Amino acid sequence: RVFKISRDDQGNRISHLKITGGNLKVKSLLTNQTDQSEEKVDQIRIYSGTKYELTDCVSAGSICAVTGLMKTLPGQGIGREQGEKLPVLEPVLNYSIILPTGCDEGPFLEKIRQLEEEDPLLHIVWSTQHKEIWIQLMGEVQLETLQMIIKSRFGVVVEFGEGAIL
């Protein structure tokens, strides 16, 4: 079961997993239960803090991180693990993202969608009518944290429009 999505220093997408049964080996093909597609495990990493060791196989009860899975989401079951454990909470506030002058919406939207993969309580919406990016989230603390993450990861200082309740 996937419990977290992150990115490493090189920008590789990492799916953090709890192995609930059997064994997982490098180069294994896993079936995504959402759309029945198959993806291959490129690396299996065992993390200790920020450092990790590569391994060829992990067994039931293990916690690991894998590269190569591009469609996974937190809470999702893959392989024989059925169903999804999605968050009970839903975003309640809606804000427009105000980009600095000269920042193109298209490339920025692709970057910020990475954050949406990592946090299931964050929803990114492109408004074709207003040509704006809207963000749906839980509250002010998440908004401030998101602003800092965008600045540190993408080097873009964003502002937010007036919030509204969804």
Steps between C-alpha positions, in 0.01 A plus 500: 500500500628845405518738794700791360631651175815712493788602273872452551772759436514404130123543463422128478151408618506273803209290626529402866343161565399268782535145369189321628562156351745294300826643365584796279801473270678748275361489143167358625193606305228635731136540404344835587158411643350834388549461124644144471821632339835339575815681610848369567695550825838650404658528847410394852639731766514452876524844660666597826448874539607662174733215402396175339630161397394320185369146530378241251207364704277589795246279674167540679511742791775712342489872439683610185511760227499415130567685177330427169137528610357812338125462565485414870316712757513501881263241648485298180525123492725351232568143400271271697415769757139594428325833545612845599530665838426858409499786748169565671548878489440706187638847420265778605668819372570620147773753406631630169877490460649833393822438310779758473532696175668294229414161652313285246197310633559184292842392633409616851181292494704188415737568791228566757317183399795314659389644834145380436635144458676523834212642705154346456341798680622740231310544174625704204245627248566682171222749423483528120240774531719726718839365380596453865629224723281436802602308806261322736633428848416471868603831655739789559783290643503275194494813280806651672685168488418460131633848426833412663521163321436661159772757565759247619432226242414701191652842572170679440354748748122474470219691661145386551174674419217539746387166636150364463321206655438216255 
